[in-house]
């Protein structure tokens, strides 16, 4: 199933449909989605700014999510870049560039 298909499925299914969401269990045993975790992290980040100017939040969030994503996919595929690039929906060259960027290659 492609990421686009998953995204489209998520748009048409209720938010509590856990078949297409990245989830983990909180310390209290509750199911928490990646989306929920990002939302909480950003709320905390903005609360700590206390009005200080900030830039490049988009890049900050991408780097915080992309590095562990790449690391885990590479572990899952046993460092097979071809399988990982297919799984991620990236060109193999783009994958290599990103792996180098995060010191994973």
N, C-alpha and C positions, 0 to 999 in steps of 0.2 A: 504494500500500500504506500503510495507516495505521500510526501508531506503536504502537498496541495490537497489531496483527497482527504487527509486527516483534518486539515484546516477547514475545508468545506463541510465535512461531517460535523465538526465542532460548532460551526455556525448554525447548523440545522437541528442539533440535538440539545436537550436540556443540559445546563451546567453540571448537574449531578450525575450525568452519564460518565462513569469512570472508565469506560472501555477505550477511550482515545485520549486520555489525559495523563501527563506525567505526574505521578503521585508519590508521596512518601507518608510515613506515619509520624505524627508529632510525638513528643515525649508522653503526652496524655493518651496516646493511642488513636487519636483522630486522624483521618485522612486529610492531607494537605496537598494541594496541587502546586506545581511549579509556578503557575500564575499567581496563586495566593502568596507564595513565598517572595516572589519578586515585588508584589504590591506592598507587603509588610516591610521589606528591606528598603524600598524607596521612601515610604512614609517615615521610617526611622532616619534615613539619610537626610531628608528635607527638614525634619524636626531638629536635627543636630546642627544644621547650617545656621540657624538663628539669624536669618536675614543676610548672611554673607553671600557675596556674588559667587556664582558657579557657572561653569561652561562645560561643554562636551559630556553631558550626562548620558547621551545616547551611546557614545563610544565607551564610556565607563561600564554601562550595563552590558553592552555586547561583549566586552573583554571578560567580564566577570562570569558570563554564561558560556561563552564560546570555548574558553580554555578547558573547563571540566567536561564539556560536551565532547570535544575532540579527544581528550584523554580517555574517556570512558568508551567511546566508539572504537578507538584504536585497541584498547584492551579487549573489547568484545570480539573484534575481528582478528585478534592476535597479530596486530600490526600489519595486516594485509591492506595496503593503501587502496587497491582496486576495489575490494569489498567495502571498505570504509567510505570511499568516495561515492559509490553507488548508494549505500545506505543513507548517506547525508544529502544526496542529490547535488553533489559538487563535482566539478571537473577534477581529475586527479592532480593536475598541476596546481589548481587553486587549493586543494587540500594540502599539498606539500608546502605551499607558500604559508598557509596558516599554521601548519605544524612547526615550521621554522620560526614563525613570528612568536609563538608561545614556548619555544624551546623544547618542543616535543619530538624533534627529529634530529 
